[in-house]
Amino acid sequence: MDAIALCNSADLVEAGPAVPFDVIYGGQSCRAFAVRWRGQVHAYLNRCAHVAMEMDWQPNRFFDDSGRWLLCASHGAAYEPDSGRCAGGPCRGGLVKIALSESEGVVRWHTAFNLQPLVF
């Protein structure tokens, strides 16, 4: 797997705004997002497991007011920030997780055969 620099570590604030990026998934262009929760970085496709719609309630905002759950703005499905598992509401399964790593002040995402960078 290749590692691609996504952002500086400082760009991801605890339970704060996400860093968006684009990927190819299943042959289609999709938005994805990275967040920091409990000190760790996590990334997912920006696609609710209930209905394949983007989840952010404002641009790059996914956390609820408590900073505990990732919420889908359309139907209120709640997901665990560290695993993407459904925690409540109308969801079928969990979010599609994207592998990240963090070192030397840089967050990198790791491509896989079914998840590639969108190149313009």
N, C-alpha and C positions, 0 to 999 in steps of 0.2 A: 504494500500500500504506500502511496505517496502522501507526504504531509505538505499542506499548503498553508502559508501564513494567513491568518484570518484577521487578527487585530492585535493591538497592544493589550497586555493584561489590564492596564489601568482603564481601558475602554469598557470593561465589564464591572459594573458596580454591584455590590451585593443586593439581590432582589430588585435591581433597577432596570433601566431600559435595556432592551436586547440589541445585539449587533446583527443586522440582517445580512444575508448573502444568498446567492442564487446557485442552484444545483440542477443537474439533470438526474431525474429519478424515474425509472420505468419508461425512459425515452421521452419524457416531458420536462419542460422547464418548470421548476418549482422554487418558491421562496423557502428559505430556512432561517433559523435564528439561533443565536447563542446567548446564554445568560449565565450569571454567577449565582450560586445558591450554596449557603453554608461553606463558603470559601472555595468551592469547586466550580469548574466550568462545565456546562452541559449544552448540547445543541440538538435541535429537532427540526423536522420538516414543519413548516408553518401550515399544517393541514390537520384539522380536527378529525379524530377517529369516528365521530358520529356522522358528520357529513363533510366531505372533502372541501372545506372552506377555510380561508385564512382565519386565524384565531385572534389576532391582536385587536384590542378594543380602542386603541389609539395607535398611531404608527410606532411600532417597536415596543409596545407595552403589553405584557402578557401576565404579570403577577397581579393577584387580587390586592385589595387594600392592606391586608395583613402581611403580604410578602411571603405567604406560605404556599400558595397554589398557583399553577399556571391555569388561566381560565380561557375558555372559548367565548368570545363576545357574542356569537350568534345564538347559542343555545344553553350556555352556562355550564358546559362540561368542565370538570376540574381534574387536573393532572398533577402528579407528584413531580416536582422540579428535577429531582435527581434520577428518576427512572423513566418518566413519561407514562407511568401506569395510570389508568383511570382511577380517580379517587371519589368520583361522584358525578351525578348528572347523566345526561344522555350521551354515553360514549360506548363504542364497540371496540374493545381492545385499548391499546395505548398508542402514544405518539411514535413516529419513526425516529429512532435515536441516531445521531450522527457522532462518530467518535472524534473526540478532541483530546489534545494534550496541551500542557502549558509549561514552558521553561524559558528562563532567561528573559522574562518580561514579554513574551510573545505567546499568543494562543494560536494553535495550529489545528486544522481539521484534517482527518485522514480519509482519503478517498477509498472507495471499495468498488467492486465490479458493478454494483447496482446504484452507485451514487457518485457522480462525477461533477467536476466544476463546470459551470456554464461559461463558455469562452465566447467572447464577442469578436 
